[in-house]
Amino acid sequence: MAHIDGRGSRLPAILRGIALAAVLVFFLFPILWIFLMSFQSNDQILRIPPSLLFRPTMINYTSLISGKLQTAAGSLDLPFMHNLFNSVLLSSASVLVALVLGVPAAYAFARFHFRLGEDIAFTLLSFRFAPPLLVLLPLSLYFKDLHLSNTYVGLIWVYQLICLPLILWIVRGYFEDASPDVEYAYRVDGHSWWRAFTRIAIPLAGPGIAAAGLLAFIFAWNNFVFALILASADKQPVTVGALAFVTASGIQYGQIAAAIVLSILPTLALALYAQRWLVEGLSLGAVKG
Amino acid sequence: MTGLSLRNLHVKFGRHEVLRGIDIDVAPGQTLVLFGPSGGGKTVLLRSVAGLEPAARGQVAIDGADVTSRGPEARGVGMAFQNFALYPHMSARDNIASPLQARGVGPADVTARVGAVADLLRIGHVLGHMPKELSNGQKQRTALARALVGQPKVLLLDDPLRNVDAKLRYEMRLELPRLLRSAAAATIYVSQDYREAMALGDQVAILLDGRIAQSGTPEEIYDSPASVNVAKLFGDPPINLLPCRPTDAGNALHVAVAGLQLSVRAERAAIGRACLLGLRPETMSIHADARPNAARAQILATTPLHERLVVLLRAATGEEIVASVLGALPPAGAPVWLSADATHALLFDAETGERITAPRAPREIAA
């Protein structure tokens, strides 16, 4: 809690603390509960009433990492680590491709007015609000013909439906907010347009690019339906792979919890890493209107 | 032709013609103040010279070389933007060094030249600061330093004193002529402030409706504005314009306005035509006692402006007139008499707005 000067403001400070705590508990409790579940066996989890005190077990994590799941019905192969690898690969590659394509496109839409520009931008946005299943049926037929079914390239391509519009529209807003005069000044200094783009426009839109990239990564990470239909087991991400925990001998809650914890980690790490760019001010007070 | 020359410059945005045929010549070491109302295309003209205006048509030549087809990076101009346009993620030093680095000047040379121009503009102590840590005045000087450091042949200054406070504006108005002379560039200085134009301009060009309405020395434009619109723009407090119909008075025209009887030298063709008489506030005098050729008036309001007093009066005949006078006024409420110096009176055709009185020989005036 921040210290607030003056005795009269103690009560509001306490109330604010309570309110903050309530909000935090509301949002973080499910994650905490899953975290605790991941150290319990299925029997402990299903016990009623649930116990906060238990002997933690690493069995969920070891079985996930080793890929062998012991159930009452026997040993089961779990490709979870491979799914996790797929998730990381698909999400990062999609975001990278979307950044390479989307940032220059966003710049063009922000700075230049060309024929059908708004229509093209809107069409790209419409990929976001079209129901994915509508696109998937024709896509799965095309993918079969193009031999793109069950390939990383095909999935990364389809993931552009998620990442590209997000990056394009968020980054475009940041480019539009930055005064073009700053880039003009750089060109008048004698620098080429490419250098003005890479040395001025991109650094100034940095927070926006970081935010858009992070958001696109999260959306790509959480995608379920594209990979479910267009890929089979060895190319599927964790979201689809989690289906394997529903086994003939019951639902493996402990493993699901451990899998969730493991699959939160990469996104969390990325968010913490991107944070320093997110908070940096946009124009840093150089331009006065 | 050395320096900068613009020929038949046109800029059209859609169906809106911003500039319609601009011809301008600025010699090296000379400053042309581009003066006009806001939204009149002054910035567009500067951007066209810098190569930042894709819609520009016409010819731009710098030191005799036609640069019309060159991009902004290949024209070798220095430009200071109205909003400073500093690079927010670079220190003041890197901001100023940018034109030198673009030209591949060696690091030792860059340091020396940035240091020299920073000393000239008295910002040497803040070179390590980021733009957000600079005061407005320092930002403005940094932007000027960046424009000057490469010793460009053409210098474009877009109303650089617009966004700085009054005290700094006053200081810079004194300092800029010296700086601009030392730069020895052909300078276009955009301004909406008539005092700046008077203080800085070797030449003034009035940009109205996309054309140069008049160009000349500041004194020429002040004394002999080509039209009512130029007269209204150029001068602060603005000129008094009073409708009148001149009558014949032998070798001059006789004009009666607001109780004043003035004899004005102008073409006889103006006799009987609807005209506007322009009286600069500085050519009006206020007296405490009745005297010939003075009209009764009443003081409505008084504002000090620099060393002068700007006085709003109402003549006995009802017209409101602004006078700008030196020295003390009669006590409040006392009757006053107003007179005008007829030799500085300007007569304009009410229909076309053009000046009818003959141009006057330049004279010194107090701004």
Interface residues (C-beta under 8 A of the other chain):
Chain A: S179 D181 V182 Y184 A185 Y186 R187 V188 D189 G190 H191 S192 W193 I200 P203 L204 G281 S283 L284 G285 A286 V287 K288 G289
Chain B: R47 A50 G51 L52 G71 P72 E73 A74 R75 G76 V77 G78 M79 F81 N83 F84 A85 L86 Y87 P88 H89 S98 P99 A102 R103 M130 P131 K132 N136 K139 R146 G150 N163
